[in-house]
Amino acid sequence: MTGAPLARPIEAPRRFVTLKRFLRNRGALIGGAVLLFLILAALAAPLLTVYDPDAMTPADRWLEPGPEHPFGTDNFGRDMFSRVAYGGRISLPMGLISVSIAVAIGLLGGLLAGYFGGWVDMLVMRAVDLMLAFPGLLLALVIVATLGPSLVNAMIAVGISSVPTYIRVVRAGVLSTRELEFVDASRALGASNTRIIFRHMLPSIAPSVIVLATLGVAGAMITGAALSFLGLGAKPPTPEWGAMLSEARNFLRLAPWTMTFPGLTIVVAALSINLIGDGLRDALDPRMKV
């Protein structure tokens, strides 16, 4: 008489395993908390300060940080705390929108190039090689100079300049899964190319794209701030962190706080996003232990 078969342990769904790994990463949790704080501060800016970020009070210019003005005032007497808080409404979405543009174009180009190959692959990759011949910031400068200086054009420029990275990552993922058995089975069952690409291949490369996009938000935000610093993005008196640094650079010795707080906010925001990206990378890596 044979004994009853041993019950197999029930494995947790993949999404719960990923969430558990992410929540065990202290750096990612700290980064998420800091980023959430910055987002809430930007959204609640009207409640956090009584000063209009664009209101000029010449009699109060260059006041040092104190109880009434926690971050001091600038050369026009504008409250720096309110400008930094309102600036989050522009600088934080700038990175997200730019990366969304890059991901949308990069996904489409990488999927088509990797799946169909041939002349499609050659055409897409030659365009990528041409874009990679320029440094990212220089390419963004060329694009925004062509489209014209504005905040929207700066977002588009930053997004387009990041496209080659996403195309190459997506294409590599497609090439590694194109000949796998589940793809051949889908073809044998008569699935269309569109269904195979978006139903079967896209989910397999999505984790890599998610991690890359998360890490790319910080870089896109910094690049957008650099364009505003150079006068090609947000225009004064718009309270944007890069533009604020540009306005304050001539008064560094006289009023260093006018550069310290916007610059420190950019560093903290970029660092928190990078910590979240590192946590997602570890959580989505199947080789990591639970």
Residue, then its C-alpha position, 0 to 999 in steps of 0.5 A: m500500500t502506497g502512502a498518499p502523495l505529499a502535498r506540494p507547497i503553495e507558491a505565492p503569486r509572482r506579484f506578491v513575491t515582488l512586492k515582498r522583496f520591494l518592501r524589504n528594501r529599506g533604501a527603496l522605502i526611504g526613497g519612496a517616503v521622501l518622494l511622496f513627501l515632495i509630491l505632497a508638498a508640491l500638491a499642498a503648496p497653497l496650504l504650506t505657505v501664505y506667500d504667492p511664489d511670484a509676488m515681488t516685495p523689493a523691501d524684503r529682498w535677500l532676507e536670510p532664512g528665518p521663521e517668516h521665510p524658512f528658505g529666505t527671499d531672492n533678489f526680488g523679495r519673493d519667498m523661496f520656500s513657496r517657490v521651491a514648493y510650487g516648483g515641484r509641480i513643474s520639475l517633478p512632472m517634467g521627468l515623468i512626462s519626458v520618460s513617458i515619451a521616451v518609453a512610448i517611442g522606445l517600446l514601439g521602435g524596439l518591438l518592431a525592430g526586434y520582432f520583424g528584423g530585416w530592413v525594419d531592424m536596420l532602419v530603426m537601429r541606424a536611426v538609433d546610431l545616429m542619435l547616439a552619436f550626440p551626447g544626451l544633453l547636446l541632442a536635447l539642446v539641438i531639439v529644443a533649439t529647433l522646436g523653440p525654447s519652452l517648457v513643453n518643448a524641453m520635455i519633448a526634447v528630453g524624452i526624444s534624447s532618451v529614446p535610443t536607450y529604451i529601443r536598445v533594451v526593448r530590442a535586446g529583450v525581444l531578440s532573446t524571447r522571439e524564438l522561445e517555445f511559447v512564441d512558436a506555439s502562438r504562431a502555430l495556433g495562428a496568433s497574429n503578429t500584433r497579439i504575439i508582440f503585445r500579449h506574449m512578448l511585451p509582458s516578458i520585457a516589461p520588468s526591464v523597461i519599468v526599472l529603466a524608466t524609473l531610473g530614467v525619471a531622475g536623469a530626465m528631471i536633471t536634464g530638464a532642470a539643466l535646460s531651464f538653467l540654460g534658458l531653454g526650458a521654463k521661463p522666469p518668473t515660473p517657479e521651476w527648480g532649474a530656472m531658479l538656479s539660473e536666476a540665483r547664480n549671479f547672487l551666490r556670494l550675496a545670497p547663497w540660500t537662493m541656490t542652496f535650497p532649489g539645488l538641494t531639492i533636485v538632489v534629494a528628488a533624484l536620489s529618492i527616485n534612484l533608490i526606488g529604481d534600485g529597489l524595483r530592480d532587485a524586486l523584479d530580479p528572479r535570481m534574488k531570494v525572497 
